[in-house]
């Protein structure tokens, strides 16, 4: 049985013919069979990568989502072992009632464990706990050129480092161990602060980030002049008391793809103004469920369809600390002048917790992320301007979200790429890797 898959951004449009694998014992043979038939392939999780890092050069993907079983769980220590196709949400459903939570989570719980490791995802607590890979002591790796491996800091250490953030190209992640963090409640104590400028964001971040495990800001990407960078700062800690309940609220669904993008100059201005105006001045504390804080978009199934048939691109960059304020302002000025961007524009600070991954994205400083409707040459011109700002500030782009980065920019920002290339599995190849290394 085979079927078609695509990236979450739906751009570039290169549907993948998927071959599912249902049993770990079949992985090595399935990998060999696909390589013999198609030359190259790529593992594919739950399809939440935005650009072309999840798209096989050959158009043939080994679908890992059916490998969704838990292997072991120690609820005394919080160490779990699970197959790579388990999603973060499936893990939370099991772990929260036992008093445990993910150490690091991105903005969606629909990512698989294998995908989270391959992209070394980060969350709202990077300044405290670093990336996802910091909490994975061991994993199993299936390669085409050797027997199955166990990788850790002590065993096959080079492949351990290369696989964390390695975009699925060092082998097939079969299973992984993850060290969870203890919680006393599934509620979080959150603080919301409306701020009027980018300068205010950096002041708030310097004051409140160290007092909270989680911190992130929504930014009005269309604000200009003295209001550039205005937004809502949100910080939180796990509550010390309350129930331990997995949140699974009723979800809305975008049932079809409209003929054009619903995100445009008018709708974006209306949404941004309404959201900013809907928050009062001052600091406001509340105790809420974890789900709307960590996963606001997960309540809308298939939300990627709102961008229309041409899809969208996400632009996410990291800017070093010394240049973060000036470069972020330049980026926001350019985005506002283009009257483009997304309603959910995110700005946060990265800390200095080092990742074990060779190609991990975060660096000490700030990161800005926005979605842009795909508009051909209009988008290309804007991204070229943004790339120049990031390059001159010594920053870099996030490969898991990228669909346009030049090879020169990638190789300059990720100098370990050549070392990584020597560890790549010879039958695994993505459109992203081919684009940035040739």
N, C-alpha and C positions, 0 to 999 in steps of 0.2 A: 504494500500500500504506500502511495506517495501523495503529497498534497503541496499546496503553495504557501509560502510565508513571505513576509516583507518586514522592513524596519518600521519602527514606530513613527518616524517622521514621514515615511512614505516618499522620501526623496533621498537619493536618486531611486528611480523606479526600476528595480531589478529583482522581480519576484524569484524566490528560491524554491526549487523542487526539494521537498523535505523527505528524508528517510527516517522514520521514528525508530528508536531503540527502546525496548521494554525491559531488558534484563541486563544487569552489569556483566554477566558472564558472556554476553554476546558482543560487547563493545569492540574487543580486539578484532574479531572476525568481520564485523560490520565495517569497521574502519578500513580493513584490508580490502574488502569487496568493493567499497565505494571508491577507494583510491585506484584499484585496478580498472574500474569501469569509467571513472571520470577524470583521473589524473590528480586533481586536487579537490578539497572539500573544506568545510568549516563546521564546527559545532554551533548549534543555535539553541538558545534557551527559551524564554517566554516572549521574545520580540520586543524588549523595551529599550534597546539601543536605538538612538535617533538617526544616525547617519549611515555610513557604509562599512563600519567596522564589523558588523554582524553579517555582511553579505559576502558569500563565497565568490571568489573569482570565477569558478566554474559554474556557478549558479546551483550547486548541489550542497545541501546542508544536512548534517546529521542532527536530527531533532532530539534534544536531551530532556525535554519537558516530561515525557512519560516516566523517566527515572525519578520518581517522587516519593521514595520510601525513606522512613527513618530507620537507621541501623541500630543505634543505641542512644540512650539519654541517661545521664547521671544527674538526678535532681538534687543531690547533695552538693555537688561541685558546680553544676551548671554547664558541664561539657557535653555537647551533643555531637553525634556523627550521623550524617544524612547523605543521601544521594544528591547529585548535582542539580537534578530537576526540581527539587523541593523549593517552593517560593518562600519569601520572607513572611508572607501572610499565613501560610500553612504552619510555619515554625512558631509564629506568635500565638496562633490558636492553641497550640500544644503547650507553649512555655509560660504564657502569662498566668494561667490558673495555678501554675506551680511556683510562681513568684520570680520569674526570670524574664528578661527582655533582651533585645538585640543590643550589642555593644555599639554598633554603628548602623544607621539605616539611611538610605537615600530617600527621595521624595515620593517613592511608590513602594508598596509592599508586594507588587506583582513581579518583582525581579526574582530570578532563581538564585540559589546559593552559588551555583557555578558561575553565573553571569556576574554576581556581585564580586566574586573573587577575581574573575578574568578582567573586570574593569576597575578593580580596587576602589569600589565606590566609597564616597565620603558622605557625611551628614552634617547636621546642625551642631555637632559636638566635636568637630575636628580639633579644636583648640584644647580639648581634654583627652580624647581617646584616639586621635589619628584616624586612619582609614580602616576599612573592613579587614584588609590583609593583616593588620596588626594583631588580630584576634583569632587567626586561623593557624593553630600550631602544626597541623599536618593535613595532607590531602593525598588522594590516589590519582595517578596520572597514567593514561594509556597513550602510548606512542606507536607510530608505525614502524620504528626502527629498533625497538628493543622490548623486552618483557615489561609487564606492568610494574610501576614504580610507586614507592611511598616517598613523598617529599616533605621535608621539614628543614629547620635551620641546621640540623645535624646530618640529615640524610638527603643526598642529592641536592645540596644546598644551592647550587647554581640554577637548577631548574625550579626550585622553590621560589627564588627571587624573580626569575624570569616570568613565571606563570602568574604571579600576583601583579595584576595590571597588564598582563601580557596579551590581552585581547583574543584569547582562545587559540593562539597559534603555536604554543609549545607542546600541545597534546590535548587529549580529551580528559577533562576533570571528571573523574568517576565518582568520588565522594569527598567530603571534607569534614574536618572537625571544627567546631566553632565554640569559643568560650563566651557564654552569655554573662550578663550582669544581673545581680539581684535587685529586685524592686519590692516595695511593700504595698504598692497600689498601682493599678493601671491608670490612675488619674495623674495629671501633671499640674503643678502650680505655675501659671503663666503670667507674665507681665507684658503689657502692650503699651508702647509709647509712640505717639505721633510726633514726627519731627519735620522741620520745614526746609532742610537743606542737607546737602551732602556733608558739609562740615559738622552739622549736628549729629549725623550718623556716626562719624568717627569718634566724636566725643562720647556719645552714648555707648558705643562698642567698647571703648577703652575703660569706661567705668563699670559696665554691667556684664560684659562677657566673663570676666574672671569670677563673678559671683554666681554664675549659672552654668550648668552643663550644656544647655542648648541655647543657641542664639542665631537669629536670622532676621533679615529685613525684606519687606516688600517695598519696591521702588516704583514711583510714578515715572515711567520712562519717557513721558511726553512733556514733563515740567521743564521750563526754561528759565533763563536769567538767574535771579537770586534763589529761585525755588528748585533749581536743578538738584536732583537726588533726594527730593522730599519723599517721605514714605512712612511706613509703620515698622518700628523695631519690635521684635518679639523674642523674649527670652523665657526659659522654663527650666525647672528641675522636676524630677519624679517626686510625687507627693509622698509624704511620710506615712499617711494613713488613708484608708479607703478600700474599696473592693478590688479584687483581681479578676477582671472581666475582659475577655476578648471582644473588641468592638466590631460588629458586623452590621452596620446600619443599612437601611434600604438605599439602593443606588439608582440614580438616574441613568439613562442610556441615550446616546446619540445614535438613532437607529439607522441613519443613512448618511451618505456624503453629499452635502449641498453642491450645486454646480459652481459655486464660487466661495472664497474664504469668508467666513463670518467675522473674522478679525480684520478690520480695516481702520482707516483713519478716524471715521466717525464713531464706530462702536468702541474702539480703544479709548478715545477721549472720554466718552460717556462713562465707561466702566471704571477708568482710573479716577475720574473726578468723584464718582459716587462712592468708591471704596475709600478714598482718602477722606472725603467729607463725612463718611459714616463713622469715623473714629474721633472721639473727643480729645481735646488737649489734655496734657497731664499724663500721669502714670496710673495704669489701671490693672489691678491684680484679679485673677480669677482661677478657679480650680475646674479643669475641664478634662474630658476624655483625651487620651493620647492621639486618637485617630485624626481629628481635624487639625491638630497641630503638625503632625508628621506627614500626613497623607491627604492634603486638601483636595487634590484632583482625583483621588481614587474613588470618590463618591460619584464621579461621572464616567461611566463606562464608555470606551471608544471615543474619548474626547478629542483624540487626534483627527477625527473626521471633520471637525468644525473648520479646519483650514482648507477644505475643499479638495478637489481631485489632484491638484499640483503638490499638495503636502506642505511641509514646513521644514525649516532648519533651526536648530538651536545653536546659539552662539554662547559658549561658556569659556571664559578666560580666567587665568590666575595672574595677578600682578604682584611683584615683590613689595614688601612692606615699605621700603623707602620711596617708592614711586606710586603707591596705591592710590592716595588721595588725588593727586594731579591727573594721573592716567584715567582713573575712573570718571572724573569729571569730563575729560576729553571724550571718552566713550559715550557718556550720556548726552553730551552736547551734540555729538554726531548723530546719535540715534533719534533724539528729539527733532533735529533739523530735517531728518528723513521722514518724519511722521510715521514711523514704523515701530515694531516691537510687539510685546505680548502683554497681556493683562498681568500674568504672573511673572514679574521681573524680580529676580532674587539677588540680593547683595549680602554677603557675609564675610567674616574674617576666617582665614585659616591660621592654625597655630603652628608650632615648630616640632610636633611629634613626627618623627621620621617614619616613612613606610619602608617595609622590607622589600618592596617591589622595585625592579629596575626601571620601569616606565611609569611609575605612579605620577598622577597629575598634580596634586596639591603642593604648594610651597608656601612658606610663611608670608602672609600678606592678605590680599582681598580677592574674592572671586565674584564675578558678575555673570549672570545667566539669564538669557531671554530667548523666546521663540519668535521666529519671523516667518510670515507667510512666504512661500516660495514664489518670487516674482521675476525670475530670470535675471536679466541684466541689471535691473534695479537693485536686487538683492546682492548681486555680485559686486557692484560698485560700492555699496555700503560696507560689505564685508572687507573689501580691499582697504577701505579707509580705517576700519576697526583693526584690521591686521597690522597696519602700519603703527598705530598707537601702541598696541600690545607689544610688537617687536621692539620698538624704540624704548619701551619701559622695561624690557628684559623679562616679559611675561611669556605665557604659553597658553595653548588651547587644549581642550579636553578631547582626546581621541574618541571616547565613547559617544560623544555628542556631535562629532564633526562630520561634515560632508564636503568640505572645500579646502582645507588647509593645504598649503603648498608643501612640496617635499623639502624645500630649503628651510622653511620655518619649522617643520617637524624635526628635521635632523639637527638643527641648531638648538632647539628647545629640549630635545631628548638625546643628549650625546651618547647615552648608553645603548642606542638603537643598534649599533654595529655589533656590540657584544651580544645583544639579544638575538640578532639575526643568526649568529652562530649556534644558538640553542633552539631555534625554531624547528618544529617538525617539518620535514621536507614535503609532506603531502597536504599540509594545511596552509591555505592562502586566502586572504580577504581582499576585497576591492580597496579598502583603506590602505592596507600594507603595500599593495602593488602601486597605489597612487603616490604614496609618500616616500618610497624607497627606490623607485626606478625613474 
